[in-house]
Amino acid sequence: MLTVLGGLAEFERELIRVRTGEGRRRAVEAGVKLGRRSSLTTYQQAEVFKRRAGGETLKALARSYGVTHPTIVRALRKNEAPIQ
């Protein structure tokens, strides 16, 4: 009996996974951005890049925007020019 119930649970889980994946795919096709929003706006990220190029420390930048050090590092990586 437990084997049958386990098999049914496994089957149901696979159906849920397929439906969820299909929903996510349709959302992306419709232009929905998935994931968490950035702590910094696009303008702030560009400003961080300019201020860092001007010589400000990561810690000072993080403190001025009220975010953590890794957030500043991610913003800098996002605004890097592609290496050619």
C-alpha positions in Angstrom: 0.0 0.0 0.0 2.8 2.4 0.9 4.6 1.7 -2.4 1.4 2.6 -4.3 1.0 5.9 -2.4 4.6 6.7 -2.9 4.3 6.2 -6.6 1.2 8.4 -6.8 3.0 11.1 -4.8 5.9 11.0 -7.2 3.6 11.2 -10.2 1.7 14.1 -8.7 5.0 15.9 -7.9 6.2 15.5 -11.5 2.9 17.0 -12.8 3.3 20.0 -10.5 6.9 20.5 -11.7 5.8 20.4 -15.4 2.9 22.8 -14.8 5.1 25.2 -12.9 7.8 25.1 -15.6 5.2 25.8 -18.3 3.8 28.7 -16.4 7.2 30.2 -15.9 8.0 29.8 -19.6 4.8 31.5 -20.6 5.5 34.4 -18.1 9.0 35.0 -19.5 7.6 34.9 -23.1 5.0 37.6 -22.0 7.9 39.8 -20.7 7.5 39.2 -17.0 10.8 39.6 -15.1 11.2 36.8 -12.6 13.2 37.1 -9.4 13.8 39.6 -6.7 13.9 43.3 -7.5 17.2 45.1 -7.2 17.9 47.2 -4.1 19.3 49.9 -6.4 17.6 51.6 -9.3 19.2 51.6 -12.7 20.2 55.3 -12.1 21.7 54.4 -8.7 23.7 51.6 -10.2 25.1 53.9 -12.9 25.9 56.4 -10.2 27.7 53.8 -8.1 29.8 52.9 -11.1 30.8 56.6 -11.6 31.5 57.2 -8.0 33.7 54.0 -7.7 35.6 55.1 -10.8 36.2 58.4 -8.9 37.9 56.5 -6.1 35.2 56.0 -3.4 35.5 52.9 -1.3 33.0 50.1 -1.5 32.2 50.5 2.1 31.4 54.2 1.7 29.2 53.5 -1.3 27.3 50.8 0.5 26.8 53.1 3.5 25.5 56.0 1.4 22.9 53.9 -0.3 21.9 51.9 2.8 22.8 48.5 1.2 25.4 45.8 1.8 28.9 45.5 0.3 27.9 42.6 -2.0 25.0 44.7 -3.5 27.6 47.3 -4.5 29.9 44.7 -6.0 26.9 43.2 -8.0 26.0 46.7 -9.3 29.6 47.3 -10.4 29.8 43.9 -12.2 26.5 44.7 -14.0 27.8 48.0 -15.3 31.2 46.7 -16.4 32.1 47.2 -20.0 32.4 43.9 -21.9 36.0 42.7 -22.3 37.1 42.7 -25.9 
